[in-house]
Amino acid sequence: MPALPLPSPARRAAGAAALLLVLSGCSSDALDVDGFSPGACTDIAPTLQEVDEALRQVGDEDIEPRAAADRFRDAQGALKPVVESDDDAAEPVQELITRLGFFRIAVDTNNYSGDQDADVRTALDDLAETCRT
């Protein structure tokens, strides 16, 4: 089995920051979608805000991981059309869909540990950065 590539330094830093937020129990500010590029990014902005809200709520223990997983399933469906397009955001959207899937699998198999939150946060932040450029 080939080794997976190591994440970029920026991705590691974003993941570490997200993990610190999760571990500290502090919620971050809501995802700012101002300045998103027109097109797919503005179309999916409400879905990204929903994912962000669910992440913050599960991190603050305001909702159970199962409730977040259900919301993530809906988000995956809303994001799928972007992946099937030739939009610049297609690749980071696919990464977010994948991370949401890993979160859901962890919940479904009773292997949820909270580590999945940071992975989803990193993919969400990377996508938001792509949408602002």
N, CA, C and O of each residue as an XYZ file, in Angstrom:
532
protein
N       0.849     -1.167      0.000
C       0.000      0.000      0.000
C       0.899      1.235      0.000
O       1.774      1.349      0.858
N       0.702      2.170     -0.949
C       1.558      3.351     -1.004
C       1.291      4.276      0.179
O       0.175      4.352      0.693
N       2.333      4.968      0.590
C       2.212      5.914      1.702
C       1.423      7.129      1.259
O       1.547      7.572      0.117
N       0.622      7.665      2.146
C      -0.122      8.882      1.856
C       0.815     10.068      1.967
O       1.700     10.080      2.822
N       0.627     11.091      1.093
C       1.499     12.260      1.193
C       1.260     12.995      2.508
O       0.146     13.022      3.030
N       2.323     13.586      3.025
C       2.205     14.362      4.252
C       1.472     15.663      3.956
O       1.633     16.228      2.874
N       0.675     16.143      4.893
C      -0.021     17.401      4.674
C       0.968     18.562      4.624
O       2.054     18.501      5.200
N       0.568     19.616      3.927
C       1.409     20.801      3.815
C       1.579     21.445      5.188
O       0.771     21.209      6.087
N       2.629     22.260      5.357
C       2.803     22.948      6.640
C       1.596     23.811      7.000
O       1.215     23.892      8.168
N       0.997     24.453      6.005
C      -0.179     25.280      6.281
C      -1.341     24.428      6.777
O      -2.062     24.823      7.693
N      -1.517     23.261      6.169
C      -2.600     22.369      6.586
C      -2.346     21.835      7.988
O      -3.275     21.715      8.787
N      -1.079     21.510      8.292
C      -0.754     21.033      9.637
C      -1.010     22.133     10.668
O      -1.539     21.868     11.747
N      -0.633     23.368     10.329
C      -0.845     24.481     11.258
C      -2.329     24.729     11.480
O      -2.763     24.947     12.611
N      -3.112     24.697     10.401
C      -4.560     24.905     10.539
C      -5.186     23.776     11.350
O      -6.063     24.012     12.181
N      -4.735     22.557     11.107
C      -5.257     21.426     11.872
C      -4.903     21.522     13.344
O      -5.720     21.213     14.212
N      -3.685     21.952     13.619
C      -3.272     22.105     15.017
C      -4.088     23.190     15.709
O      -4.499     23.032     16.858
N      -4.319     24.285     15.005
C      -5.122     25.366     15.587
C      -6.544     24.891     15.854
O      -7.117     25.186     16.903
N      -7.105     24.160     14.911
C      -8.463     23.652     15.099
C      -8.511     22.660     16.260
O      -9.463     22.657     17.041
N      -7.491     21.825     16.369
C      -7.450     20.861     17.465
C      -7.355     21.578     18.813
O      -7.995     21.168     19.782
N      -6.566     22.634     18.876
C      -6.479     23.397     20.118
C      -7.830     23.990     20.493
O      -8.201     24.002     21.666
N      -8.564     24.480     19.501
C      -9.893     25.007     19.784
C     -10.813     23.924     20.315
O     -11.566     24.147     21.264
N     -10.750     22.751     19.701
C     -11.599     21.644     20.137
C     -11.230     21.232     21.557
O     -12.105     21.035     22.400
N      -9.923     21.102     21.817
C      -9.483     20.652     23.132
C      -9.770     21.683     24.218
O     -10.038     21.327     25.365
N      -9.714     22.951     23.855
C      -9.942     23.986     24.860
C     -11.415     24.221     25.126
O     -11.782     24.856     26.115
N     -12.265     23.706     24.235
C     -13.701     23.890     24.416
C     -14.177     25.258     23.981
O     -15.349     25.588     24.163
N     -13.292     26.064     23.407
C     -13.674     27.396     22.951
C     -14.235     27.301     21.549
O     -13.717     26.575     20.700
N     -15.284     28.032     21.326
C     -15.821     28.037     19.975
C     -15.241     29.229     19.221
O     -15.015     30.298     19.790
N     -15.012     29.026     17.967
C     -14.494     30.097     17.137
C     -15.666     30.920     16.608
O     -16.830     30.546     16.754
N     -15.329     32.040     15.996
C     -16.366     32.848     15.377
C     -16.946     32.091     14.197
O     -16.317     31.188     13.647
N     -18.155     32.474     13.819
C     -18.822     31.844     12.686
C     -18.014     32.065     11.411
O     -17.335     33.081     11.259
N     -18.099     31.115     10.515
C     -17.395     31.177      9.237
C     -17.827     32.420      8.469
O     -19.016     32.632      8.227
N     -16.862     33.227      8.094
C     -17.120     34.452      7.344
C     -17.084     34.123      5.857
O     -16.046     33.720      5.332
N     -18.205     34.295      5.185
C     -18.278     34.004      3.759
C     -18.256     35.276      2.912
O     -18.419     35.217      1.694
N     -18.054     36.430      3.560
C     -17.911     37.670      2.811
C     -16.673     37.577      1.933
O     -15.629     37.089      2.366
N     -16.792     38.036      0.725
C     -15.657     38.002     -0.192
C     -15.513     36.696     -0.939
O     -14.533     36.515     -1.661
N     -16.447     35.784     -0.792
C     -16.396     34.549     -1.568
C     -16.560     34.880     -3.051
O     -17.323     35.774     -3.418
N     -15.841     34.154     -3.888
C     -15.932     34.335     -5.329
C     -17.337     34.009     -5.813
O     -17.983     33.101     -5.290
N     -17.814     34.754     -6.820
C     -19.135     34.438     -7.370
C     -19.138     33.036     -7.998
O     -18.093     32.518     -8.392
N     -20.289     32.456     -8.079
C     -20.419     31.127     -8.678
C     -20.613     30.070     -7.617
O     -21.402     30.234     -6.687
N     -19.876     28.976     -7.772
C     -20.040     27.826     -6.868
C     -19.799     28.213     -5.414
O     -20.519     27.760     -4.524
N     -18.799     29.042     -5.168
C     -18.475     29.388     -3.780
C     -19.629     30.121     -3.097
O     -19.972     29.807     -1.957
N     -20.225     31.084     -3.777
C     -21.356     31.780     -3.162
C     -22.575     30.871     -3.103
O     -23.403     30.998     -2.202
N     -22.689     29.959     -4.054
C     -23.815     29.020     -4.031
C     -23.758     28.089     -2.820
O     -24.790     27.767     -2.232
N     -22.557     27.661     -2.452
C     -22.425     26.704     -1.350
C     -22.171     27.382     -0.006
O     -22.057     26.703      1.014
N     -22.081     28.703      0.008
C     -21.791     29.417      1.257
C     -22.738     29.043      2.398
O     -22.267     28.804      3.510
N     -24.062     28.981      2.169
C     -24.947     28.592      3.278
C     -24.655     27.176      3.799
O     -24.762     26.928      5.000
N     -24.294     26.269      2.923
C     -23.956     24.907      3.345
C     -22.686     24.915      4.179
O     -22.597     24.209      5.184
N     -21.707     25.704      3.772
C     -20.460     25.787      4.532
C     -20.714     26.385      5.909
O     -20.094     25.971      6.889
N     -21.609     27.342      5.991
C     -21.960     27.918      7.286
C     -22.656     26.885      8.167
O     -22.447     26.864      9.380
N     -23.478     26.030      7.569
C     -24.130     24.951      8.328
C     -23.108     23.970      8.882
O     -23.202     23.552     10.036
N     -22.129     23.602      8.057
C     -21.073     22.691      8.506
C     -20.302     23.344      9.652
O     -20.032     22.706     10.670
N     -19.952     24.613      9.481
C     -19.230     25.347     10.527
C     -20.023     25.370     11.828
O     -19.472     25.119     12.900
N     -21.309     25.669     11.734
C     -22.151     25.724     12.935
C     -22.210     24.367     13.635
O     -22.085     24.291     14.857
N     -22.399     23.305     12.869
C     -22.452     21.961     13.463
C     -21.124     21.603     14.124
O     -21.110     20.998     15.196
N     -20.013     21.969     13.496
C     -18.698     21.710     14.093
C     -18.541     22.439     15.420
O     -18.073     21.863     16.402
N     -18.931     23.701     15.444
C     -18.820     24.469     16.685
C     -19.718     23.880     17.758
O     -19.314     23.790     18.917
N     -20.932     23.474     17.393
C     -21.865     22.919     18.371
C     -21.383     21.585     18.930
O     -21.504     21.340     20.130
N     -20.843     20.728     18.082
C     -20.351     19.441     18.577
C     -19.100     19.667     19.435
O     -18.897     18.966     20.426
N     -18.270     20.634     19.062
C     -17.091     20.958     19.865
C     -17.448     21.522     21.227
O     -16.757     21.272     22.215
N     -18.535     22.287     21.273
C     -19.006     22.859     22.541
C     -19.923     21.904     23.299
O     -20.419     22.234     24.376
N     -20.143     20.727     22.735
C     -21.028     19.709     23.287
C     -22.470     20.191     23.397
O     -23.215     19.771     24.283
N     -22.854     21.087     22.475
C     -24.243     21.540     22.407
C     -25.116     20.551     21.644
O     -26.330     20.500     21.842
N     -24.484     19.760     20.764
C     -25.191     18.684     20.061
C     -24.319     17.433     20.114
O     -23.104     17.505     20.296
N     -24.963     16.305     19.953
C     -24.266     15.025     19.913
C     -23.610     14.841     18.537
O     -24.103     15.378     17.545
N     -22.517     14.096     18.470
C     -21.891     13.819     17.175
C     -22.873     13.215     16.166
O     -22.756     13.477     14.969
N     -23.837     12.414     16.627
C     -24.827     11.814     15.717
C     -25.627     12.906     15.005
O     -25.882     12.797     13.806
N     -26.023     13.953     15.724
C     -26.774     15.048     15.112
C     -25.913     15.778     14.091
O     -26.400     16.153     13.024
N     -24.634     15.983     14.410
C     -23.725     16.620     13.458
C     -23.552     15.741     12.225
O     -23.544     16.242     11.100
N     -23.415     14.440     12.431
C     -23.258     13.516     11.303
C     -24.465     13.578     10.372
O     -24.309     13.530      9.152
N     -25.652     13.682     10.930
C     -26.859     13.796     10.099
C     -26.830     15.082      9.278
O     -27.196     15.082      8.102
N     -26.398     16.165      9.892
C     -26.296     17.432      9.169
C     -25.209     17.357      8.100
O     -25.346     17.942      7.025
N     -24.139     16.642      8.397
C     -23.051     16.502      7.430
C     -23.484     15.677      6.221
O     -23.042     15.938      5.102
N     -24.343     14.686      6.439
C     -24.869     13.902      5.314
C     -25.600     14.828      4.345
O     -25.410     14.746      3.132
N     -26.437     15.711      4.894
C     -27.164     16.657      4.048
C     -26.200     17.596      3.327
O     -26.404     17.920      2.157
N     -25.156     18.030      4.018
C     -24.167     18.928      3.411
C     -23.443     18.238      2.256
O     -23.197     18.851      1.218
N     -23.106     16.973      2.439
C     -22.428     16.243      1.369
C     -23.272     16.245      0.094
O     -22.747     16.436     -1.003
N     -24.568     16.034      0.242
C     -25.451     16.046     -0.922
C     -25.507     17.410     -1.591
O     -25.547     17.505     -2.818
N     -25.510     18.466     -0.784
C     -25.569     19.820     -1.339
C     -24.257     20.209     -2.026
O     -24.263     21.012     -2.958
N     -23.145     19.651     -1.576
C     -21.843     20.001     -2.134
C     -21.471     19.192     -3.374
O     -20.631     19.626     -4.163
N     -22.071     18.048     -3.551
C     -21.706     17.132     -4.634
C     -21.743     17.764     -6.026
O     -20.847     17.487     -6.824
N     -22.729     18.597     -6.361
C     -22.725     19.179     -7.713
C     -21.469     19.990     -8.037
O     -21.082     20.069     -9.203
N     -20.833     20.585     -7.052
C     -19.612     21.362     -7.303
C     -18.487     20.428     -7.746
O     -17.708     20.767     -8.637
N     -18.405     19.260     -7.127
C     -17.366     18.288     -7.477
C     -17.539     17.836     -8.920
O     -16.560     17.570     -9.618
N     -18.761     17.753     -9.350
C     -19.051     17.288    -10.709
C     -18.897     18.401    -11.743
O     -19.108     18.167    -12.933
N     -18.535     19.600    -11.310
C     -18.330     20.718    -12.225
C     -16.839     20.908    -12.468
O     -16.009     20.184    -11.918
N     -16.515     21.885    -13.295
C     -15.099     22.187    -13.531
C     -14.676     23.438    -12.763
O     -13.701     24.095    -13.130
N     -15.397     23.760    -11.715
C     -15.109     24.929    -10.892
C     -13.782     24.746    -10.157
O     -13.401     23.624     -9.824
N     -13.082     25.852     -9.905
C     -11.808     25.808     -9.178
C     -11.963     25.240     -7.769
O     -11.001     24.725     -7.197
N     -13.154     25.331     -7.214
C     -13.391     24.846     -5.854
C     -13.677     23.345     -5.808
O     -13.846     22.787     -4.724
N     -13.733     22.686     -6.960
C     -14.125     21.265     -6.988
C     -13.228     20.391     -6.119
O     -13.729     19.548     -5.375
N     -11.916     20.574     -6.199
C     -11.008     19.719     -5.425
C     -11.137     19.947     -3.920
O     -11.253     18.975     -3.173
N     -11.119     21.207     -3.444
C     -11.297     21.382     -1.998
C     -12.690     20.981     -1.510
O     -12.844     20.569     -0.361
N     -13.697     21.095     -2.363
C     -15.036     20.629     -1.990
C     -15.005     19.112     -1.826
O     -15.591     18.581     -0.883
N     -14.326     18.410     -2.737
C     -14.214     16.954     -2.629
C     -13.510     16.569     -1.333
O     -13.893     15.596     -0.683
N     -12.487     17.322     -0.957
C     -11.776     17.042      0.303
C     -12.717     17.211      1.495
O     -12.703     16.395      2.416
N     -13.527     18.259      1.480
C     -14.475     18.466      2.574
C     -15.500     17.341      2.612
O     -15.817     16.830      3.686
N     -16.017     16.954      1.466
C     -16.978     15.848      1.407
C     -16.349     14.580      2.001
O     -16.998     13.856      2.756
N     -15.102     14.322      1.660
C     -14.401     13.142      2.169
C     -14.258     13.200      3.687
O     -14.521     12.212      4.373
N     -13.845     14.344      4.211
C     -13.667     14.494      5.658
C     -15.000     14.382      6.396
O     -15.064     13.820      7.490
N     -16.055     14.915      5.797
C     -17.390     14.756      6.393
C     -17.768     13.279      6.426
O     -18.387     12.808      7.380
N     -17.394     12.563      5.386
C     -17.660     11.124      5.334
C     -16.911     10.358      6.415
O     -17.474      9.467      7.051
N     -15.644     10.702      6.626
C     -14.869     10.050      7.689
C     -15.476     10.331      9.063
O     -15.516      9.450      9.922
N     -15.946     11.555      9.266
C     -16.620     11.900     10.523
C     -17.831     10.988     10.699
O     -18.016     10.393     11.761
N     -18.657     10.878      9.654
C     -19.877     10.069      9.737
C     -19.562      8.596      9.982
O     -20.243      7.932     10.764
N     -18.531      8.089      9.311
C     -18.139      6.689      9.508
C     -17.702      6.469     10.953
O     -18.065      5.466     11.568
N     -16.930      7.396     11.490
C     -16.486      7.268     12.882
C     -17.676      7.221     13.826
O     -17.689      6.430     14.769
N     -18.669      8.055     13.583
C     -19.867      8.060     14.427
C     -20.632      6.748     14.258
O     -21.041      6.127     15.239
N     -20.820      6.333     12.997
C     -21.597      5.119     12.718
C     -20.963      3.865     13.300
O     -21.668      2.920     13.655
N     -19.635      3.849     13.401
C     -18.946      2.660     13.891
C     -18.524      2.782     15.357
O     -17.740      1.979     15.862
N     -19.063      3.807     16.026
C     -18.734      4.049     17.440
C     -17.237      4.262     17.654
O     -16.691      3.879     18.689
N     -16.582      4.871     16.679
C     -15.159      5.178     16.783
C     -14.905      6.679     16.813
O     -13.776      7.123     16.606
N     -15.936      7.451     17.066
C     -15.781      8.902     17.122
C     -14.930      9.266     18.332
O     -15.205      8.839     19.453
N     -13.888     10.067     18.085
C     -12.976     10.446     19.169
C     -12.825     11.953     19.309
O     -12.191     12.428     20.251
N     -13.393     12.696     18.393
C     -13.202     14.140     18.393
C     -12.096     14.566     17.454
O     -12.065     15.716     17.015
N     -11.180     13.654     17.138
C     -10.110     13.986     16.189
C     -10.681     14.337     14.821
O     -10.082     15.112     14.077
N     -11.814     13.779     14.493
C     -12.428     14.012     13.195
C     -12.869     15.468     13.043
O     -12.937     15.984     11.927
N     -13.164     16.124     14.152
C     -13.566     17.533     14.109
C     -12.476     18.384     13.466
O     -12.759     19.219     12.607
N     -11.237     18.172     13.883
C     -10.114     18.951     13.364
C      -9.915     18.701     11.869
O      -9.580     19.622     11.123
N     -10.120     17.463     11.435
C      -9.978     17.154     10.008
C     -11.034     17.874      9.179
O     -10.735     18.415      8.115
N     -12.263     17.878      9.669
C     -13.330     18.589      8.965
C     -13.043     20.090      8.975
O     -13.213     20.765      7.961
N     -12.609     20.605     10.119
C     -12.309     22.041     10.231
C     -11.225     22.447      9.243
O     -11.344     23.478      8.581
N     -10.175     21.649      9.138
C      -9.085     21.961      8.212
C      -9.590     22.000      6.776
O      -9.269     22.926      6.031
N     -10.375     21.004      6.383
C     -10.909     20.972      5.018
C     -11.852     22.152      4.775
O     -11.838     22.742      3.695
N     -12.661     22.495      5.763
C     -13.583     23.624      5.639
C     -12.803     24.932      5.499
O     -13.122     25.755      4.640
N     -11.796     25.125      6.328
C     -10.992     26.348      6.262
C     -10.230     26.448      4.947
O     -10.129     27.531      4.370
N      -9.697     25.334      4.471
C      -8.999     25.329      3.179
C      -9.948     25.713      2.047
O      -9.582     26.476      1.153
N     -11.162     25.182      2.091
C     -12.149     25.511      1.063
C     -12.525     26.984      1.145
O     -12.626     27.653      0.117
N     -12.729     27.492      2.338
C     -13.068     28.908      2.499
C     -11.950     29.783      1.951
O     -12.216     30.805      1.319
N     -10.707     29.393      2.187
C      -9.572     30.159      1.657
C      -9.584     30.146      0.125
O      -9.341     31.172     -0.511
N      -9.866     28.986     -0.458
C      -9.951     28.874     -1.919
C     -11.063     29.787     -2.444
O     -10.903     30.438     -3.476
N     -12.165     29.827     -1.742
C     -13.309     30.608     -2.197
C     -13.068     32.123     -2.084
O     -13.764     32.907     -2.729
N     -12.114     32.523     -1.292
C     -11.823     33.966     -1.134
C     -10.761     34.445     -2.125
O     -10.556     35.652     -2.253
N     -10.091     33.547     -2.820
C      -9.044     33.975     -3.746
C      -9.524     34.074     -5.157
O      -8.751     34.423     -6.049
